[in-house]
Amino acid sequence: MSAVADKYATLQELGAEVLSVSVDSHFVHKMWNDHELVKMVDGGIPFHMVSDQAGNVGRAFGVWDEAQGIELRGRFIIDPDGVIQAMEVLTPPVGRKFGETVRQLQAFQHVRASKGTEATPAGWEPGQPALKPGPDLVGNVWKVWQPKMER
Amino acid sequence: MSARVGQKAPDFQAPAYYKGGFTTVKLSDYLGKWVLLCFYPGDFTFV
């Protein structure tokens, strides 16, 4: 979570709020923040650290691991209407890549700003052309997008 | 109810730690904003 906290300013600029969730109590969240995370992130964790001791939130989002009694690494991008636009779930030993989360957030914001008239191709990053789905694009994607454009 | 892309996120209310204090978080209070909801296995784990 320190990786997200370190990039929190980037998310704030994009108008996104962060909520972290684990089965630890809010008291343990405080201890983790005060004794370890504050050594990795100036000022400690800047967002709400949610406690889900009974696993109810995790179950609702499909990330509850019954055997271990923990929550898997699930990351959800939720839009201003409360709709889940993206989800990524990893088993515990592998951490997330923050840059990809930001890229997806920017892509969903681009699509939303176009009121759904545009779509973003594989690897799209801000500044690159987006696609305008319609009859004219059928069979013509190659004119506006090539695999080598993905960085 | 299970979470799926393109559908409403399940609402929840739960206790939270926030900047030195204890508070309650309700997901639906964040309507109007983009939210990054991040689950992780546990505090004091290594990744």
N, CA and C atoms of all chains as a GROMACS GRO file, in nm:
protein
  594
    1MET      N    1   0.082  -0.121   0.000
    1MET     CA    2   0.000   0.000   0.000
    1MET      C    3   0.085   0.126   0.000
    2SER      N    4   0.210   0.113   0.045
    2SER     CA    5   0.297   0.231   0.046
    2SER      C    6   0.325   0.279  -0.097
    3ALA      N    7   0.323   0.185  -0.193
    3ALA     CA    8   0.346   0.223  -0.332
    3ALA      C    9   0.235   0.315  -0.383
    4VAL      N   10   0.112   0.288  -0.340
    4VAL     CA   11  -0.001   0.372  -0.380
    4VAL      C   12   0.005   0.506  -0.307
    5ALA      N   13   0.039   0.499  -0.178
    5ALA     CA   14   0.046   0.622  -0.099
    5ALA      C   15   0.149   0.719  -0.156
    6ASP      N   16   0.261   0.662  -0.202
    6ASP     CA   17   0.368   0.745  -0.257
    6ASP      C   18   0.324   0.820  -0.382
    7LYS      N   19   0.229   0.761  -0.456
    7LYS     CA   20   0.182   0.823  -0.582
    7LYS      C   21   0.044   0.888  -0.563
    8TYR      N   22   0.005   0.907  -0.440
    8TYR     CA   23  -0.130   0.957  -0.410
    8TYR      C   24  -0.159   1.090  -0.480
    9ALA      N   25  -0.057   1.178  -0.487
    9ALA     CA   26  -0.077   1.309  -0.548
    9ALA      C   27  -0.122   1.295  -0.694
   10THR      N   28  -0.064   1.196  -0.763
   10THR     CA   29  -0.102   1.171  -0.902
   10THR      C   30  -0.251   1.138  -0.912
   11LEU      N   31  -0.298   1.055  -0.820
   11LEU     CA   32  -0.439   1.016  -0.822
   11LEU      C   33  -0.529   1.134  -0.787
   12GLN      N   34  -0.484   1.216  -0.695
   12GLN     CA   35  -0.562   1.335  -0.657
   12GLN      C   36  -0.578   1.429  -0.777
   13GLU      N   37  -0.469   1.443  -0.854
   13GLU     CA   38  -0.476   1.528  -0.973
   13GLU      C   39  -0.578   1.474  -1.072
   14LEU      N   40  -0.596   1.343  -1.072
   14LEU     CA   41  -0.692   1.280  -1.164
   14LEU      C   42  -0.832   1.274  -1.102
   15GLY      N   43  -0.847   1.332  -0.983
   15GLY     CA   44  -0.979   1.335  -0.919
   15GLY      C   45  -1.021   1.201  -0.864
   16ALA      N   46  -0.923   1.118  -0.829
   16ALA     CA   47  -0.957   0.984  -0.777
   16ALA      C   48  -0.924   0.974  -0.629
   17GLU      N   49  -1.009   0.905  -0.555
   17GLU     CA   50  -0.987   0.882  -0.413
   17GLU      C   51  -0.946   0.736  -0.394
   18VAL      N   52  -0.869   0.709  -0.290
   18VAL     CA   53  -0.822   0.573  -0.265
   18VAL      C   54  -0.882   0.521  -0.135
   19LEU      N   55  -0.925   0.395  -0.136
   19LEU     CA   56  -0.965   0.326  -0.014
   19LEU      C   57  -0.890   0.194  -0.013
   20SER      N   58  -0.814   0.167   0.094
   20SER     CA   59  -0.750   0.036   0.105
   20SER      C   60  -0.830  -0.047   0.204
   21VAL      N   61  -0.832  -0.178   0.180
   21VAL     CA   62  -0.912  -0.267   0.265
   21VAL      C   63  -0.833  -0.393   0.298
   22SER      N   64  -0.832  -0.430   0.426
   22SER     CA   65  -0.780  -0.562   0.465
   22SER      C   66  -0.859  -0.609   0.587
   23VAL      N   67  -0.830  -0.733   0.629
   23VAL     CA   68  -0.904  -0.790   0.743
   23VAL      C   69  -0.850  -0.742   0.878
   24ASP      N   70  -0.743  -0.662   0.874
   24ASP     CA   71  -0.688  -0.611   0.999
   24ASP      C   72  -0.782  -0.507   1.061
   25SER      N   73  -0.778  -0.497   1.194
   25SER     CA   74  -0.861  -0.396   1.260
   25SER      C   75  -0.805  -0.256   1.231
   26HIS      N   76  -0.888  -0.154   1.252
   26HIS     CA   77  -0.838  -0.017   1.231
   26HIS      C   78  -0.729   0.017   1.332
   27PHE      N   79  -0.726  -0.055   1.444
   27PHE     CA   80  -0.619  -0.032   1.542
   27PHE      C   81  -0.486  -0.083   1.486
   28VAL      N   82  -0.491  -0.198   1.421
   28VAL     CA   83  -0.368  -0.251   1.361
   28VAL      C   84  -0.324  -0.163   1.244
   29HIS      N   85  -0.422  -0.111   1.168
   29HIS     CA   86  -0.388  -0.018   1.059
   29HIS      C   87  -0.305   0.098   1.115
   30LYS      N   88  -0.349   0.148   1.230
   30LYS     CA   89  -0.277   0.260   1.292
   30LYS      C   90  -0.134   0.220   1.328
   31MET      N   91  -0.119   0.100   1.384
   31MET     CA   92   0.014   0.055   1.423
   31MET      C   93   0.104   0.036   1.301
   32TRP      N   94   0.047  -0.020   1.194
   32TRP     CA   95   0.126  -0.042   1.071
   32TRP      C   96   0.168   0.093   1.012
   33ASN      N   97   0.073   0.185   1.012
   33ASN     CA   98   0.105   0.318   0.959
   33ASN      C   99   0.214   0.384   1.042
   34ASP      N  100   0.193   0.385   1.176
   34ASP     CA  101   0.283   0.460   1.264
   34ASP      C  102   0.422   0.398   1.276
   35HIS      N  103   0.429   0.264   1.265
   35HIS     CA  104   0.557   0.198   1.292
   35HIS      C  105   0.634   0.158   1.168
   36GLU      N  106   0.567   0.145   1.055
   36GLU     CA  107   0.641   0.104   0.936
   36GLU      C  108   0.616   0.195   0.816
   37LEU      N  109   0.489   0.215   0.780
   37LEU     CA  110   0.460   0.287   0.655
   37LEU      C  111   0.511   0.430   0.659
   38VAL      N  112   0.509   0.490   0.778
   38VAL     CA  113   0.555   0.629   0.788
   38VAL      C  114   0.704   0.640   0.753
   39LYS      N  115   0.774   0.527   0.759
   39LYS     CA  116   0.916   0.526   0.722
   39LYS      C  117   0.935   0.515   0.571
   40MET      N  118   0.826   0.483   0.499
   40MET     CA  119   0.834   0.470   0.353
   40MET      C  120   0.765   0.586   0.282
   41VAL      N  121   0.668   0.647   0.350
   41VAL     CA  122   0.589   0.755   0.288
   41VAL      C  123   0.587   0.874   0.383
   42ASP      N  124   0.631   0.989   0.334
   42ASP     CA  125   0.629   1.109   0.418
   42ASP      C  126   0.489   1.138   0.471
   43GLY      N  127   0.477   1.149   0.602
   43GLY     CA  128   0.348   1.183   0.661
   43GLY      C  129   0.255   1.064   0.680
   44GLY      N  130   0.298   0.946   0.636
   44GLY     CA  131   0.215   0.826   0.651
   44GLY      C  132   0.110   0.814   0.541
   45ILE      N  133   0.021   0.717   0.561
   45ILE     CA  134  -0.082   0.688   0.459
   45ILE      C  135  -0.184   0.803   0.451
   46PRO      N  136  -0.201   0.862   0.332
   46PRO     CA  137  -0.289   0.978   0.319
   46PRO      C  138  -0.436   0.945   0.292
   47PHE      N  139  -0.470   0.817   0.281
   47PHE     CA  140  -0.608   0.781   0.250
   47PHE      C  141  -0.667   0.693   0.360
   48HIS      N  142  -0.797   0.664   0.351
   48HIS     CA  143  -0.866   0.582   0.450
   48HIS      C  144  -0.822   0.435   0.439
   49MET      N  145  -0.784   0.378   0.552
   49MET     CA  146  -0.750   0.235   0.557
   49MET      C  147  -0.868   0.164   0.623
   50VAL      N  148  -0.943   0.093   0.540
   50VAL     CA  149  -1.068   0.031   0.587
   50VAL      C  150  -1.041  -0.103   0.652
   51SER      N  151  -1.114  -0.132   0.760
   51SER     CA  152  -1.104  -0.260   0.830
   51SER      C  153  -1.224  -0.346   0.795
   52ASP      N  154  -1.197  -0.470   0.752
   52ASP     CA  155  -1.303  -0.562   0.712
   52ASP      C  156  -1.281  -0.695   0.783
   53GLN      N  157  -1.288  -0.693   0.915
   53GLN     CA  158  -1.249  -0.809   0.995
   53GLN      C  159  -1.332  -0.934   0.969
   54ALA      N  160  -1.460  -0.916   0.936
   54ALA     CA  161  -1.545  -1.031   0.909
   54ALA      C  162  -1.538  -1.076   0.763
   55GLY      N  163  -1.468  -0.998   0.680
   55GLY     CA  164  -1.454  -1.035   0.540
   55GLY      C  165  -1.576  -1.006   0.455
   56ASN      N  166  -1.672  -0.931   0.508
   56ASN     CA  167  -1.796  -0.907   0.434
   56ASN      C  168  -1.774  -0.825   0.306
   57VAL      N  169  -1.688  -0.724   0.315
   57VAL     CA  170  -1.661  -0.642   0.197
   57VAL      C  171  -1.588  -0.726   0.093
   58GLY      N  172  -1.490  -0.802   0.141
   58GLY     CA  173  -1.414  -0.888   0.050
   58GLY      C  174  -1.502  -0.990  -0.021
   59ARG      N  175  -1.597  -1.048   0.052
   59ARG     CA  176  -1.690  -1.144  -0.010
   59ARG      C  177  -1.773  -1.076  -0.118
   60ALA      N  178  -1.822  -0.955  -0.087
   60ALA     CA  179  -1.906  -0.883  -0.183
   60ALA      C  180  -1.831  -0.854  -0.313
   61PHE      N  181  -1.699  -0.837  -0.301
   61PHE     CA  182  -1.619  -0.804  -0.419
   61PHE      C  183  -1.548  -0.927  -0.476
   62GLY      N  184  -1.573  -1.044  -0.418
   62GLY     CA  185  -1.516  -1.168  -0.473
   62GLY      C  186  -1.368  -1.186  -0.450
   63VAL      N  187  -1.313  -1.123  -0.346
   63VAL     CA  188  -1.169  -1.136  -0.321
   63VAL      C  189  -1.141  -1.204  -0.186
   64TRP      N  190  -1.245  -1.258  -0.124
   64TRP     CA  191  -1.228  -1.324   0.005
   64TRP      C  192  -1.169  -1.463  -0.015
   65ASP      N  193  -1.061  -1.495   0.056
   65ASP     CA  194  -1.001  -1.627   0.050
   65ASP      C  195  -1.041  -1.702   0.175
   66GLU      N  196  -1.138  -1.792   0.157
   66GLU     CA  197  -1.196  -1.864   0.271
   66GLU      C  198  -1.090  -1.945   0.347
   67ALA      N  199  -1.001  -2.013   0.272
   67ALA     CA  200  -0.904  -2.102   0.336
   67ALA      C  201  -0.807  -2.026   0.425
   68GLN      N  202  -0.762  -1.910   0.378
   68GLN     CA  203  -0.661  -1.836   0.454
   68GLN      C  204  -0.721  -1.727   0.543
   69GLY      N  205  -0.850  -1.697   0.523
   69GLY     CA  206  -0.912  -1.592   0.601
   69GLY      C  207  -0.854  -1.455   0.574
   70ILE      N  208  -0.814  -1.434   0.449
   70ILE     CA  209  -0.757  -1.303   0.410
   70ILE      C  210  -0.822  -1.256   0.280
   71GLU      N  211  -0.785  -1.136   0.237
   71GLU     CA  212  -0.834  -1.085   0.110
   71GLU      C  213  -0.722  -1.083   0.006
   72LEU      N  214  -0.756  -1.129  -0.113
   72LEU     CA  215  -0.658  -1.131  -0.223
   72LEU      C  216  -0.631  -0.989  -0.268
   73ARG      N  217  -0.525  -0.971  -0.346
   73ARG     CA  218  -0.493  -0.837  -0.396
   73ARG      C  219  -0.590  -0.800  -0.508
   74GLY      N  220  -0.702  -0.741  -0.469
   74GLY     CA  221  -0.802  -0.700  -0.568
   74GLY      C  222  -0.801  -0.549  -0.582
   75ARG      N  223  -0.796  -0.501  -0.706
   75ARG     CA  224  -0.797  -0.356  -0.730
   75ARG      C  225  -0.912  -0.323  -0.824
   76PHE      N  226  -1.001  -0.236  -0.777
   76PHE     CA  227  -1.121  -0.200  -0.853
   76PHE      C  228  -1.119  -0.052  -0.885
   77ILE      N  229  -1.148  -0.019  -1.012
   77ILE     CA  230  -1.166   0.122  -1.050
   77ILE      C  231  -1.316   0.145  -1.061
   78ILE      N  232  -1.367   0.234  -0.975
   78ILE     CA  233  -1.510   0.262  -0.969
   78ILE      C  234  -1.535   0.404  -1.019
   79ASP      N  235  -1.629   0.419  -1.112
   79ASP     CA  236  -1.651   0.550  -1.173
   79ASP      C  237  -1.745   0.637  -1.087
   80PRO      N  238  -1.763   0.765  -1.124
   80PRO     CA  239  -1.844   0.854  -1.040
   80PRO      C  240  -1.990   0.811  -1.025
   81ASP      N  241  -2.038   0.721  -1.109
   81ASP     CA  242  -2.174   0.668  -1.093
   81ASP      C  243  -2.177   0.545  -1.002
   82GLY      N  244  -2.061   0.504  -0.950
   82GLY     CA  245  -2.056   0.388  -0.863
   82GLY      C  246  -2.046   0.257  -0.939
   83VAL      N  247  -2.014   0.264  -1.069
   83VAL     CA  248  -2.005   0.145  -1.152
   83VAL      C  249  -1.859   0.098  -1.159
   84ILE      N  250  -1.839  -0.032  -1.140
   84ILE     CA  251  -1.703  -0.088  -1.151
   84ILE      C  252  -1.663  -0.091  -1.298
   85GLN      N  253  -1.554  -0.021  -1.332
   85GLN     CA  254  -1.507  -0.021  -1.470
   85GLN      C  255  -1.394  -0.120  -1.493
   86ALA      N  256  -1.317  -0.147  -1.388
   86ALA     CA  257  -1.203  -0.238  -1.404
   86ALA      C  258  -1.178  -0.313  -1.275
   87MET      N  259  -1.133  -0.436  -1.287
   87MET     CA  260  -1.092  -0.511  -1.169
   87MET      C  261  -0.972  -0.598  -1.203
   88GLU      N  262  -0.883  -0.610  -1.107
   88GLU     CA  263  -0.764  -0.691  -1.124
   88GLU      C  264  -0.740  -0.762  -0.991
   89VAL      N  265  -0.727  -0.894  -0.995
   89VAL     CA  266  -0.708  -0.969  -0.871
   89VAL      C  267  -0.583  -1.056  -0.883
   90LEU      N  268  -0.492  -1.039  -0.790
   90LEU     CA  269  -0.367  -1.115  -0.789
   90LEU      C  270  -0.359  -1.197  -0.660
   91THR      N  271  -0.290  -1.311  -0.668
   91THR     CA  272  -0.263  -1.385  -0.544
   91THR      C  273  -0.156  -1.308  -0.466
   92PRO      N  274  -0.147  -1.334  -0.335
   92PRO     CA  275  -0.064  -1.249  -0.248
   92PRO      C  276   0.083  -1.226  -0.286
   93PRO      N  277   0.158  -1.323  -0.342
   93PRO     CA  278   0.303  -1.297  -0.353
   93PRO      C  279   0.344  -1.194  -0.457
   94VAL      N  280   0.253  -1.153  -0.546
   94VAL     CA  281   0.292  -1.057  -0.650
   94VAL      C  282   0.219  -0.924  -0.631
   95GLY      N  283   0.297  -0.818  -0.628
   95GLY     CA  284   0.241  -0.684  -0.609
   95GLY      C  285   0.191  -0.626  -0.739
   96ARG      N  286   0.110  -0.521  -0.725
   96ARG     CA  287   0.053  -0.454  -0.843
   96ARG      C  288   0.153  -0.357  -0.904
   97LYS      N  289   0.124  -0.312  -1.027
   97LYS     CA  290   0.205  -0.210  -1.092
   97LYS      C  291   0.121  -0.082  -1.097
   98PHE      N  292   0.162   0.016  -1.022
   98PHE     CA  293   0.082   0.136  -1.008
   98PHE      C  294   0.058   0.207  -1.142
   99GLY      N  295   0.163   0.210  -1.225
   99GLY     CA  296   0.152   0.282  -1.352
   99GLY      C  297   0.038   0.231  -1.438
  100GLU      N  298   0.014   0.102  -1.436
  100GLU     CA  299  -0.094   0.044  -1.517
  100GLU      C  300  -0.230   0.086  -1.463
  101THR      N  301  -0.241   0.097  -1.332
  101THR     CA  302  -0.366   0.144  -1.273
  101THR      C  303  -0.395   0.286  -1.320
  102VAL      N  304  -0.295   0.372  -1.319
  102VAL     CA  305  -0.313   0.511  -1.362
  102VAL      C  306  -0.351   0.516  -1.510
  103ARG      N  307  -0.284   0.433  -1.590
  103ARG     CA  308  -0.313   0.431  -1.734
  103ARG      C  309  -0.459   0.391  -1.759
  104GLN      N  310  -0.505   0.289  -1.688
  104GLN     CA  311  -0.644   0.246  -1.704
  104GLN      C  312  -0.741   0.355  -1.658
  105LEU      N  313  -0.708   0.418  -1.546
  105LEU     CA  314  -0.794   0.526  -1.495
  105LEU      C  315  -0.804   0.638  -1.599
  106GLN      N  316  -0.690   0.678  -1.656
  106GLN     CA  317  -0.691   0.784  -1.757
  106GLN      C  318  -0.771   0.742  -1.880
  107ALA      N  319  -0.759   0.615  -1.920
  107ALA     CA  320  -0.832   0.566  -2.037
  107ALA      C  321  -0.983   0.568  -2.011
  108PHE      N  322  -1.024   0.522  -1.892
  108PHE     CA  323  -1.168   0.524  -1.860
  108PHE      C  324  -1.220   0.668  -1.849
  109GLN      N  325  -1.136   0.758  -1.800
  109GLN     CA  326  -1.178   0.898  -1.792
  109GLN      C  327  -1.191   0.958  -1.932
  110HIS      N  328  -1.101   0.917  -2.023
  110HIS     CA  329  -1.108   0.964  -2.161
  110HIS      C  330  -1.239   0.917  -2.227
  111VAL      N  331  -1.269   0.790  -2.208
  111VAL     CA  332  -1.391   0.734  -2.267
  111VAL      C  333  -1.514   0.804  -2.210
  112ARG      N  334  -1.511   0.827  -2.078
  112ARG     CA  335  -1.626   0.892  -2.014
  112ARG      C  336  -1.643   1.036  -2.064
  113ALA      N  337  -1.530   1.106  -2.080
  113ALA     CA  338  -1.536   1.244  -2.128
  113ALA      C  339  -1.592   1.251  -2.270
  114SER      N  340  -1.570   1.145  -2.348
  114SER     CA  341  -1.621   1.142  -2.486
  114SER      C  342  -1.767   1.095  -2.487
  115LYS      N  343  -1.823   1.073  -2.371
  115LYS     CA  344  -1.959   1.021  -2.354
  115LYS      C  345  -1.977   0.889  -2.429
  116GLY      N  346  -1.871   0.809  -2.426
  116GLY     CA  347  -1.879   0.676  -2.484
  116GLY      C  348  -1.864   0.672  -2.635
  117THR      N  349  -1.830   0.786  -2.697
  117THR     CA  350  -1.814   0.786  -2.843
  117THR      C  351  -1.676   0.738  -2.886
  118GLU      N  352  -1.582   0.732  -2.789
  118GLU     CA  353  -1.446   0.686  -2.823
  118GLU      C  354  -1.409   0.565  -2.739
  119ALA      N  355  -1.315   0.487  -2.793
  119ALA     CA  356  -1.261   0.372  -2.722
  119ALA      C  357  -1.109   0.381  -2.732
  120THR      N  358  -1.039   0.323  -2.635
  120THR     CA  359  -0.894   0.332  -2.640
  120THR      C  360  -0.834   0.197  -2.676
  121PRO      N  361  -0.744   0.196  -2.775
  121PRO     CA  362  -0.683   0.069  -2.819
  121PRO      C  363  -0.582   0.017  -2.717
  122ALA      N  364  -0.531  -0.104  -2.741
  122ALA     CA  365  -0.434  -0.167  -2.652
  122ALA      C  366  -0.316  -0.075  -2.627
  123GLY      N  367  -0.277  -0.063  -2.502
  123GLY     CA  368  -0.159   0.016  -2.468
  123GLY      C  369  -0.178   0.165  -2.476
  124TRP      N  370  -0.298   0.212  -2.503
  124TRP     CA  371  -0.324   0.356  -2.518
  124TRP      C  372  -0.274   0.434  -2.397
  125GLU      N  373  -0.213   0.547  -2.429
  125GLU     CA  374  -0.175   0.639  -2.322
  125GLU      C  375  -0.222   0.778  -2.362
  126PRO      N  376  -0.244   0.866  -2.263
  126PRO     CA  377  -0.293   1.001  -2.293
  126PRO      C  378  -0.207   1.068  -2.400
  127GLY      N  379  -0.271   1.133  -2.495
  127GLY     CA  380  -0.199   1.199  -2.604
  127GLY      C  381  -0.202   1.117  -2.731
  128GLN      N  382  -0.221   0.985  -2.716
  128GLN     CA  383  -0.230   0.900  -2.835
  128GLN      C  384  -0.373   0.904  -2.888
  129PRO      N  385  -0.388   0.877  -3.020
  129PRO     CA  386  -0.524   0.879  -3.077
  129PRO      C  387  -0.611   0.767  -3.020
  130ALA      N  388  -0.736   0.799  -2.996
  130ALA     CA  389  -0.833   0.698  -2.954
  130ALA      C  390  -0.914   0.657  -3.076
  131LEU      N  391  -0.993   0.552  -3.062
  131LEU     CA  392  -1.073   0.504  -3.174
  131LEU      C  393  -1.215   0.557  -3.164
  132LYS      N  394  -1.275   0.584  -3.279
  132LYS     CA  395  -1.415   0.628  -3.283
  132LYS      C  396  -1.495   0.517  -3.350
  133PRO      N  397  -1.549   0.424  -3.268
  133PRO     CA  398  -1.620   0.310  -3.325
  133PRO      C  399  -1.740   0.354  -3.411
  134GLY      N  400  -1.756   0.290  -3.525
  134GLY     CA  401  -1.866   0.321  -3.616
  134GLY      C  402  -1.843   0.248  -3.746
  135PRO      N  403  -1.936   0.260  -3.838
  135PRO     CA  404  -1.924   0.187  -3.966
  135PRO      C  405  -1.793   0.214  -4.039
  136ASP      N  406  -1.744   0.339  -4.033
  136ASP     CA  407  -1.622   0.374  -4.107
  136ASP      C  408  -1.497   0.308  -4.051
  137LEU      N  409  -1.504   0.264  -3.923
  137LEU     CA  410  -1.385   0.206  -3.861
  137LEU      C  411  -1.372   0.056  -3.890
  138VAL      N  412  -1.481  -0.004  -3.934
  138VAL     CA  413  -1.479  -0.149  -3.959
  138VAL      C  414  -1.378  -0.181  -4.068
  139GLY      N  415  -1.280  -0.265  -4.035
  139GLY     CA  416  -1.177  -0.302  -4.133
  139GLY      C  417  -1.070  -0.196  -4.150
  140ASN      N  418  -1.082  -0.085  -4.076
  140ASN     CA  419  -0.988   0.026  -4.096
  140ASN      C  420  -0.910   0.064  -3.971
  141VAL      N  421  -0.917  -0.024  -3.870
  141VAL     CA  422  -0.842   0.008  -3.748
  141VAL      C  423  -0.693   0.024  -3.779
  142TRP      N  424  -0.642  -0.058  -3.876
  142TRP     CA  425  -0.499  -0.055  -3.910
  142TRP      C  426  -0.452   0.083  -3.954
  143LYS      N  427  -0.546   0.166  -4.002
  143LYS     CA  428  -0.506   0.300  -4.048
  143LYS      C  429  -0.475   0.394  -3.932
  144VAL      N  430  -0.536   0.365  -3.816
  144VAL     CA  431  -0.518   0.455  -3.702
  144VAL      C  432  -0.442   0.392  -3.586
  145TRP      N  433  -0.429   0.259  -3.589
  145TRP     CA  434  -0.358   0.194  -3.478
  145TRP      C  435  -0.281   0.073  -3.527
  146GLN      N  436  -0.156   0.061  -3.480
  146GLN     CA  437  -0.070  -0.054  -3.510
  146GLN      C  438  -0.015  -0.108  -3.380
  147PRO      N  439   0.008  -0.241  -3.374
  147PRO     CA  440   0.061  -0.299  -3.249
  147PRO      C  441   0.189  -0.232  -3.200
  148LYS      N  442   0.273  -0.185  -3.294
  148LYS     CA  443   0.400  -0.126  -3.251
  148LYS      C  444   0.380   0.007  -3.176
  149MET      N  445   0.258   0.060  -3.181
  149MET     CA  446   0.231   0.185  -3.108
  149MET      C  447   0.226   0.163  -2.957
  150GLU      N  448   0.210   0.035  -2.918
  150GLU     CA  449   0.205   0.008  -2.774
  150GLU      C  450   0.345   0.013  -2.717
  151ARG      N  451   0.363   0.100  -2.619
  151ARG     CA  452   0.496   0.118  -2.559
  151ARG      C  453   0.515   0.021  -2.444
  152MET      N  454  -2.471  -1.091  -0.387
  152MET     CA  455  -2.430  -1.001  -0.497
  152MET      C  456  -2.278  -1.006  -0.514
  153SER      N  457  -2.235  -1.028  -0.634
  153SER     CA  458  -2.091  -1.036  -0.659
  153SER      C  459  -2.049  -0.927  -0.756
  154ALA      N  460  -1.927  -0.879  -0.736
  154ALA     CA  461  -1.880  -0.765  -0.815
  154ALA      C  462  -1.846  -0.804  -0.959
  155ARG      N  463  -1.894  -0.727  -1.055
  155ARG     CA  464  -1.860  -0.749  -1.195
  155ARG      C  465  -1.838  -0.615  -1.263
  156VAL      N  466  -1.752  -0.613  -1.364
  156VAL     CA  467  -1.732  -0.488  -1.435
  156VAL      C  468  -1.858  -0.451  -1.512
  157GLY      N  469  -1.884  -0.321  -1.518
  157GLY     CA  470  -2.003  -0.272  -1.587
  157GLY      C  471  -2.126  -0.269  -1.498
  158GLN      N  472  -2.111  -0.318  -1.373
  158GLN     CA  473  -2.224  -0.316  -1.280
  158GLN      C  474  -2.189  -0.234  -1.157
  159LYS      N  475  -2.291  -0.192  -1.086
  159LYS     CA  476  -2.273  -0.112  -0.965
  159LYS      C  477  -2.188  -0.186  -0.863
  160ALA      N  478  -2.097  -0.114  -0.801
  160ALA     CA  479  -2.017  -0.173  -0.695
  160ALA      C  480  -2.105  -0.196  -0.573
  161PRO      N  481  -2.089  -0.311  -0.505
  161PRO     CA  482  -2.166  -0.335  -0.382
  161PRO      C  483  -2.131  -0.227  -0.279
  162ASP      N  484  -2.232  -0.167  -0.220
  162ASP     CA  485  -2.206  -0.064  -0.119
  162ASP      C  486  -2.164  -0.131   0.012
  163PHE      N  487  -2.087  -0.060   0.092
  163PHE     CA  488  -2.050  -0.114   0.223
  163PHE      C  489  -2.021   0.001   0.318
  164GLN      N  490  -2.028  -0.031   0.445
  164GLN     CA  491  -1.991   0.065   0.549
  164GLN      C  492  -1.899  -0.009   0.646
  165ALA      N  493  -1.786   0.050   0.680
  165ALA     CA  494  -1.689  -0.020   0.764
  165ALA      C  495  -1.601   0.079   0.838
  166PRO      N  496  -1.544   0.037   0.954
  166PRO     CA  497  -1.454   0.125   1.028
  166PRO      C  498  -1.322   0.145   0.953
  167ALA      N  499  -1.259   0.259   0.977
  167ALA     CA  500  -1.134   0.288   0.907
  167ALA      C  501  -1.041   0.371   0.994
  168TYR      N  502  -0.913   0.361   0.959
  168TYR     CA  503  -0.812   0.448   1.019
  168TYR      C  504  -0.779   0.554   0.916
  169TYR      N  505  -0.779   0.682   0.959
  169TYR     CA  506  -0.750   0.789   0.865
  169TYR      C  507  -0.675   0.902   0.934
  170LYS      N  508  -0.549   0.916   0.898
  170LYS     CA  509  -0.467   1.028   0.945
  170LYS      C  510  -0.476   1.051   1.096
  171GLY      N  511  -0.448   0.947   1.173
  171GLY     CA  512  -0.442   0.962   1.318
  171GLY      C  513  -0.572   0.940   1.390
  172GLY      N  514  -0.682   0.926   1.316
  172GLY     CA  515  -0.812   0.908   1.382
  172GLY      C  516  -0.886   0.786   1.332
  173PHE      N  517  -0.994   0.752   1.402
  173PHE     CA  518  -1.080   0.643   1.360
  173PHE      C  519  -1.210   0.700   1.304
  174THR      N  520  -1.257   0.644   1.196
  174THR     CA  521  -1.376   0.697   1.130
  174THR      C  522  -1.452   0.582   1.063
  175THR      N  523  -1.559   0.614   0.996
  175THR     CA  524  -1.637   0.515   0.924
  175THR      C  525  -1.638   0.553   0.776
  176VAL      N  526  -1.619   0.453   0.692
  176VAL     CA  527  -1.621   0.476   0.548
  176VAL      C  528  -1.746   0.411   0.490
  177LYS      N  529  -1.817   0.488   0.405
  177LYS     CA  530  -1.931   0.433   0.333
  177LYS      C  531  -1.905   0.458   0.185
  178LEU      N  532  -1.900   0.350   0.107
  178LEU     CA  533  -1.860   0.364  -0.033
  178LEU      C  534  -1.951   0.461  -0.108
  179SER      N  535  -2.080   0.456  -0.083
  179SER     CA  536  -2.173   0.540  -0.160
  179SER      C  537  -2.154   0.690  -0.131
  180ASP      N  538  -2.080   0.723  -0.023
  180ASP     CA  539  -2.048   0.864   0.002
  180ASP      C  540  -1.953   0.919  -0.105
  181TYR      N  541  -1.892   0.829  -0.181
  181TYR     CA  542  -1.793   0.871  -0.281
  181TYR      C  543  -1.853   0.884  -0.421
  182LEU      N  544  -1.984   0.869  -0.433
  182LEU     CA  545  -2.048   0.889  -0.564
  182LEU      C  546  -2.013   1.028  -0.614
  183GLY      N  547  -1.980   1.040  -0.743
  183GLY     CA  548  -1.936   1.168  -0.798
  183GLY      C  549  -1.785   1.177  -0.811
  184LYS      N  550  -1.716   1.080  -0.750
  184LYS     CA  551  -1.570   1.075  -0.762
  184LYS      C  552  -1.526   0.940  -0.817
  185TRP      N  553  -1.409   0.937  -0.877
  185TRP     CA  554  -1.349   0.809  -0.913
  185TRP      C  555  -1.289   0.749  -0.788
  186VAL      N  556  -1.305   0.620  -0.771
  186VAL     CA  557  -1.252   0.553  -0.652
  186VAL      C  558  -1.164   0.435  -0.692
  187LEU      N  559  -1.048   0.430  -0.628
  187LEU     CA  560  -0.960   0.316  -0.643
  187LEU      C  561  -0.973   0.234  -0.514
  188LEU      N  562  -1.036   0.118  -0.524
  188LEU     CA  563  -1.058   0.034  -0.407
  188LEU      C  564  -0.956  -0.079  -0.410
  189CYS      N  565  -0.867  -0.082  -0.311
  189CYS     CA  566  -0.756  -0.177  -0.314
  189CYS      C  567  -0.758  -0.270  -0.193
  190PHE      N  568  -0.780  -0.398  -0.219
  190PHE     CA  569  -0.772  -0.500  -0.115
  190PHE      C  570  -0.629  -0.552  -0.110
  191TYR      N  571  -0.584  -0.595   0.008
  191TYR     CA  572  -0.452  -0.657   0.020
  191TYR      C  573  -0.456  -0.758   0.134
  192PRO      N  574  -0.365  -0.855   0.133
  192PRO     CA  575  -0.376  -0.968   0.228
  192PRO      C  576  -0.365  -0.929   0.374
  193GLY      N  577  -0.284  -0.830   0.407
  193GLY     CA  578  -0.278  -0.794   0.547
  193GLY      C  579  -0.169  -0.695   0.580
  194ASP      N  580  -0.187  -0.622   0.690
  194ASP     CA  581  -0.086  -0.529   0.738
  194ASP      C  582   0.040  -0.607   0.775
  195PHE      N  583   0.153  -0.545   0.764
  195PHE     CA  584   0.283  -0.603   0.801
  195PHE      C  585   0.320  -0.724   0.716
  196THR      N  586   0.254  -0.739   0.600
  196THR     CA  587   0.304  -0.840   0.506
  196THR      C  588   0.406  -0.770   0.418
  197PHE      N  589   0.474  -0.846   0.332
  197PHE     CA  590   0.598  -0.792   0.276
  197PHE      C  591   0.589  -0.731   0.138
  198VAL      N  592   0.480  -0.757   0.064
  198VAL     CA  593   0.475  -0.707  -0.073
  198VAL      C  594   0.398  -0.576  -0.077
   0.00000   0.00000   0.00000
